[in-house]
Amino acid sequence: MHPYRTHTCGALNASHTGQTVRLSGWIHRKRDHGTLLFVDLRDHYGMTQLVATEGSAGFDVLNGARLESVVTVTGAVVK
């Protein structure tokens, strides 16, 4: 599709469960629950919730990013 994404946020659904995908978009909202960080990522096509656990590769980066920051993330799709 594009070097910065394999799918758009609006394209993901249950059939993608288990696949590794790359998404790019703006951080719309963040919710910090201690060892879990929930991030709503949006692009022009929809919104997808990201979940990062403390100690994972992207946790510190996402935790430090401000709202409306543009990020590219790679991870597994879970239902």
Sine and cosine of phi, psi and omega as CSV:
sin_phi,cos_phi,sin_psi,cos_psi,sin_omega,cos_omega
0.00,0.00,-0.88,0.48,-0.07,-1.00
-0.33,-0.94,0.49,-0.87,-0.02,-1.00
-0.87,0.49,-0.42,0.91,-0.05,-1.00
-1.00,-0.09,-0.10,1.00,0.00,-1.00
-0.37,-0.93,0.55,-0.84,0.14,-0.99
-0.99,-0.16,-0.41,0.91,0.00,-1.00
-0.60,-0.80,0.30,-0.95,0.16,-0.99
-1.00,-0.09,0.31,-0.95,0.00,-1.00
-0.88,0.48,-0.58,0.81,-0.01,-1.00
-0.97,0.24,-0.24,0.97,-0.07,-1.00
-1.00,0.05,-0.34,0.94,-0.07,-1.00
-0.96,0.30,0.64,-0.77,0.06,-1.00
-0.48,-0.88,-0.10,-1.00,-0.09,-1.00
-0.87,0.49,-0.42,0.91,-0.01,-1.00
-0.94,0.34,-0.26,0.97,0.02,-1.00
-1.00,0.01,-0.01,1.00,-0.03,-1.00
-0.82,0.58,0.76,-0.65,0.00,-1.00
1.00,-0.03,-0.28,0.96,0.00,-1.00
-0.99,0.16,0.49,-0.87,0.14,-0.99
-1.00,-0.06,0.82,-0.57,-0.05,-1.00
-0.79,-0.61,0.33,-0.94,0.10,-1.00
-0.86,-0.51,0.79,-0.61,0.01,-1.00
-0.85,-0.52,0.51,-0.86,0.10,-0.99
-0.76,-0.66,0.62,-0.79,0.02,-1.00
0.10,-1.00,-0.21,-0.98,-0.01,-1.00
-0.99,-0.16,0.60,-0.80,0.11,-0.99
-0.97,0.24,0.91,-0.41,-0.05,-1.00
-1.00,0.04,-0.69,0.72,-0.04,-1.00
-0.45,-0.89,0.52,-0.85,0.07,-1.00
-0.76,-0.66,0.63,-0.78,0.08,-1.00
-0.73,-0.68,0.87,-0.49,-0.05,-1.00
-0.99,-0.16,0.87,-0.49,0.02,-1.00
-0.89,-0.45,0.68,0.73,0.02,-1.00
0.99,0.16,-0.99,-0.11,-0.03,-1.00
-1.00,0.02,-0.08,1.00,0.05,-1.00
-0.86,-0.50,0.65,-0.76,0.06,-1.00
-0.83,-0.56,0.84,-0.54,0.04,-1.00
-0.97,-0.24,0.78,-0.63,-0.02,-1.00
-0.79,-0.62,0.79,-0.61,0.12,-0.99
-1.00,-0.04,0.90,-0.44,0.00,-1.00
-0.97,-0.23,0.77,-0.64,0.00,-1.00
-0.82,-0.57,0.53,-0.85,0.16,-0.99
-0.74,-0.68,-0.20,-0.98,-0.05,-1.00
-0.94,0.35,-0.18,0.98,-0.13,-0.99
-0.94,-0.35,-0.21,0.98,-0.01,-1.00
0.30,-0.95,-0.30,-0.95,-0.04,-1.00
-0.70,-0.72,0.59,-0.80,0.01,-1.00
-0.71,-0.70,0.65,-0.76,0.05,-1.00
-1.00,0.01,0.77,-0.64,0.08,-1.00
-0.97,-0.24,0.57,-0.82,0.08,-1.00
-0.79,-0.61,0.84,-0.54,0.03,-1.00
-0.88,-0.48,0.71,-0.70,0.03,-1.00
-0.99,-0.15,0.53,-0.85,0.01,-1.00
-0.85,0.53,0.74,-0.67,-0.03,-1.00
0.99,-0.10,-0.21,0.98,0.04,-1.00
-0.97,0.25,0.26,-0.96,-0.12,-0.99
-0.85,0.53,-0.65,0.76,-0.10,-1.00
-0.99,-0.15,-0.01,1.00,-0.09,-1.00
-0.85,0.53,-0.79,0.61,-0.05,-1.00
-0.90,0.43,-0.61,0.80,0.01,-1.00
-0.91,0.41,-0.75,0.66,0.00,-1.00
-0.92,0.40,-0.63,0.78,-0.01,-1.00
-0.90,0.44,-0.57,0.82,-0.01,-1.00
-1.00,0.08,-0.23,0.97,-0.04,-1.00
-0.97,0.26,0.58,-0.81,0.02,-1.00
-1.00,0.04,0.31,-0.95,0.10,-0.99
-0.86,0.51,0.57,-0.82,-0.03,-1.00
0.96,0.28,0.07,1.00,0.12,-0.99
-0.93,0.37,0.57,-0.82,0.04,-1.00
-1.00,-0.10,0.80,-0.61,-0.04,-1.00
-0.71,-0.70,0.37,-0.93,0.17,-0.99
-0.86,-0.52,0.79,-0.62,-0.03,-1.00
-0.79,-0.61,0.53,-0.85,0.06,-1.00
-0.80,-0.59,0.73,-0.68,0.00,-1.00
-0.11,-0.99,0.05,-1.00,-0.02,-1.00
-1.00,0.07,0.59,-0.81,0.06,-1.00
-1.00,0.07,0.78,-0.62,0.08,-1.00
-0.85,-0.53,0.49,-0.87,-0.03,-1.00
-0.98,0.18,0.00,0.00,0.00,0.00
